[in-house]
Amino acid sequence: MPIQTQLPTWTAVAPTLLLGLTALVLFLADSIDPDSTRPTALAGISVLGSVAALAVAGWFLLAGTGQEGGAIELYGGSLVVDGLSLFFTVLFASVAAMVSLASYDYLRGHAYQAEFYSLVMLAATGMSLMGSAGSLATVFVSLELASLPSYALVAFLKDNRGSVEAGLKYFLVGAVSSAVFVFGISLVYAATGSLLLSDVAGAIGSAGDLVGIAGVGVVMIAGGFAFKTASVPFHFWAPEAYEGAPAPISAFLSSASKAAGFAVAFRVFAVAFPIESVVPMGIDWPLLFAVLAVITMTVGNFAAATQENVKRMLAYSSVGHAGYALIGLAALSGGGPNGNVMGASMAHLLVYGFMNTGAFLFIAMVEHWEVGRTFEDYNGLATRAPVACLAMTVFMFSLAGLPPFGGFLSKYALFYGAIQGGFWWLAAVGAINSALSLFYYSRVVKAMWIEDPSGSFDLGSTPLGLYAAVMVAAVGTLLLLPAFGPVVETAQSAATALFA
Amino acid sequence: MIIEALIAITFVASMAVLLAPDEWAGRLAAALSLLPVAGSLYMWSRFDATGNALTGGDLAFETMIPWLELGGYTINWHVGVDGIGLPLVVLTTVLTTLAIVSAWTPIDDRQSQFYGLMLFMEANLLGVFTALDFFVWFVFWEAVLLPMYFLIGVWGGPRRKYAAIKFFVYTNVASLAMFIGFVALVFGLGDSVSSLDMPAIAQALRAGELGSLYGIPAATLRSVAFVAMFLGFAVKVPVVPFHTWLPDAHVEAPSPVSVMLAGVLLKMGTYALLRFNFTMLPETATAFVVPIALIAVVSVIYGAMLALAQQDLKRIVAYSSVSSMGYVILGLVAYTTYGVGGATFQMIAHGLISGLMFMSVGVIYNATHTRMVGDMSGMADRMPVTVGILVAGAFGYMGLPLMAGFAGEFFIFKGAFASTVHAAMPLFTAVAMFGIVVVAGYLLFAMQRTLFGSFRLETDYEVGPAALHETAPLAVLLATIILLGVAPDLFFGMIQDAVDPLLDFGGDLS
């Protein structure tokens, strides 16, 4: 029995509402006790709220909400709840929970803690809305709702020059991208007369003389997504922002925010600009994304290989991973097994959400220990913190795509999907890049385990929240190997529904 | 479900040991590793299978559970053992326990991590020898590399980082070549297979259902895939000229790790050659018989020559592995019951004997802190028991009757002489047999200089008899070697059962 017959329709957005509500509860807690010196309560509310959202979204996903019997539409189709939006909400809520848990230790002694957590929750709400956006207007609004808190969060360490600079850079690039994006929307509106994705799809085929305008609009919209997903050529902000931001925020941005960009890009391009009708008109956006995917992978990986700073290496590798995920848009073709490759891309983003968040949180832990930032500073770290280093090893090998970790299967599924769609050359470029990435990921592992310590470590106390979050991410990365079957099947059926 | 239990228990044990304090990690690891030993011996006692896992017949302890579906191909959790897999499972569990015990003396740093990794490697090795779905198998196959990389890189000798990276890069690139070759075959089969199940794929390939792929005709595809897979596995075996990572890895690895490397990891290569190249593409293998037999013979002779030229005891044993594994390849390509069965038997025999050799060289090194032939002589005066076992092991290596090595080599030569795959096979066999002489040469030469004569040692260490926990694993190994030499049928019967269906293919055998 489909769930929508039992509950009022608006409850379908309950996961998103829960995230937003948590942000409001945090504001309330802050107004009651503005000088709170008890971060436990704030972090606790934040974790609880995101876990609740995760649980509800997971329940809906399993119950088939918005999947059996078609997507649930609210506000005349401006918000859509279906498999895709629920799948990504699970991802955002998991990352938000891990980041909140980890921030408990990272923020110790900082002012404005309640603001920090509520900004994280607001950003998560925005991301979740991005996944549900059914009209270009809600796409834009939710994208801004996700972005504005992120700018503030990157600059959160306001006594730290790097953090403020990164925030400013992120904000400026973001503002320009938003302008480009919203202008693209207006051009599409001009050509089709609608903002609703399904109506755009219906009208764009008969755009007639306005096809040129629509094409420019599509390219500009793609630019907006390239910014959000840190893809070339709008990736310049990413390494700076990830490096300057507090490490839990780097984790949040590089996995959840990036995934949000993909969530909305998948929906907009699959639903509003159907390949069958726009490609014959000359708007060949799969080709555009194919070029972007190849360049993004290659640029990200080569830049990552030359870094000396671990956090910066991860930042560039995150650009590289945006390139892999772009295969989900690039390997689409009229009539091909499009749902498979896009679903594989979604599954990769979910695995990435765990392994990449975990890697950045490990860096947060190392920053907490004040060990240092370069590969050399990591030398021999495993002699002092073997279990944490084991977790980091899991993340690194999983990011590189080695078995027996989740990243191996998700990359395999992704490249396999591309080959199936006839894009074997994209898969080949991806596989070569993936093999190259082993070089810089294994440098971290080598430094931690094999090199002798170059100095003495004084690690001090174990940060419990951070430690727990890293462990959750590591266990998640490991469990996603045996549990990958249901994950990829859910993702692929959700993606296939978009092309129906 | 006993195979799952075995793998799961070993995984859990590795985690438990990793978290244990260093002081008793070694004891705990040895105690926990007895569980898989007991499990594998139980499997052996209850073993009941008549057939080959890939080509049909009954399979023991089989489980098949659907796992996931990727683009039309089902991936199952499919495990089971036949007469080829079971001996290797027993070898893995027994050798791991002995290697762990033999590590108590030399490993004095970060013990819990060391033993945890050893058990982690064991769990994955068990997976390699039991998995029957390509995907599951590949996950285990690659996962073996990770602990080995750390075991060499962290606990190895002075050039450990170089050796670890070289090992990792060589074998990883080899795996990639193999992977591409195999996947090309699966794609080439088109609709005739719907899963990555190895038995299904093997049977489809043997039935000649391979089609063309991207315009490449089936015959070419078969040859290219065969070569890609052969290269991938040949690096692991290793055969000349892909053997250069092996001496580096062996010399730098601590002795217990060398035991695992020579005893079990090299068998992964020949096991996979048997399962993939020689089972799935028998016609192609018989077409390539001359180059393969040539590689085998060159490996035998050249490996033995290299061993003869070494000054380091461990290097001698390391190069001798290249030589011995050459026999295994020769047996495989012979395509007779005795050839292929003997090759499988020789995998076990070589695992035990090379394990014994590395372990006893390790015991001598622990006592003297040198492995150079020129630095010592007359060790027999000070360590009579260890030296006695080492000499016995060396005789096993040379193929002394009533020891496992004799049985293995005898079966291989018998099978290779009788082989009809190519007219030149008897010639190749005769040349390869000459290798025995060289083996005897370098082993006797090295032993005569280091073990016998008057005692002399060019280090500052006082040398006395080895401790009980150093001698006991050697004794167990020697007893097993003799047991298998006296009664090869403990394993050979089941090996034959599994090998026979494999030889039954319609191809041209002449």
HADDOCK unambig.tbl for C-alpha pairs under 7 A between the chains (distance, minus, plus):
assign (segid A and resid 340 and name CA) (segid B and resid 71 and name CA) 6.82 0.50 0.50
assign (segid A and resid 403 and name CA) (segid B and resid 139 and name CA) 5.18 0.50 0.50
assign (segid A and resid 403 and name CA) (segid B and resid 142 and name CA) 6.04 0.50 0.50
assign (segid A and resid 403 and name CA) (segid B and resid 143 and name CA) 5.85 0.50 0.50
assign (segid A and resid 404 and name CA) (segid B and resid 139 and name CA) 5.41 0.50 0.50
assign (segid A and resid 404 and name CA) (segid B and resid 143 and name CA) 5.78 0.50 0.50
assign (segid A and resid 413 and name CA) (segid B and resid 70 and name CA) 6.71 0.50 0.50
assign (segid A and resid 417 and name CA) (segid B and resid 71 and name CA) 6.86 0.50 0.50
assign (segid A and resid 449 and name CA) (segid B and resid 154 and name CA) 6.68 0.50 0.50
assign (segid A and resid 450 and name CA) (segid B and resid 153 and name CA) 5.64 0.50 0.50
assign (segid A and resid 450 and name CA) (segid B and resid 154 and name CA) 4.86 0.50 0.50
assign (segid A and resid 485 and name CA) (segid B and resid 67 and name CA) 6.16 0.50 0.50
assign (segid A and resid 485 and name CA) (segid B and resid 68 and name CA) 4.17 0.50 0.50
assign (segid A and resid 485 and name CA) (segid B and resid 69 and name CA) 6.65 0.50 0.50
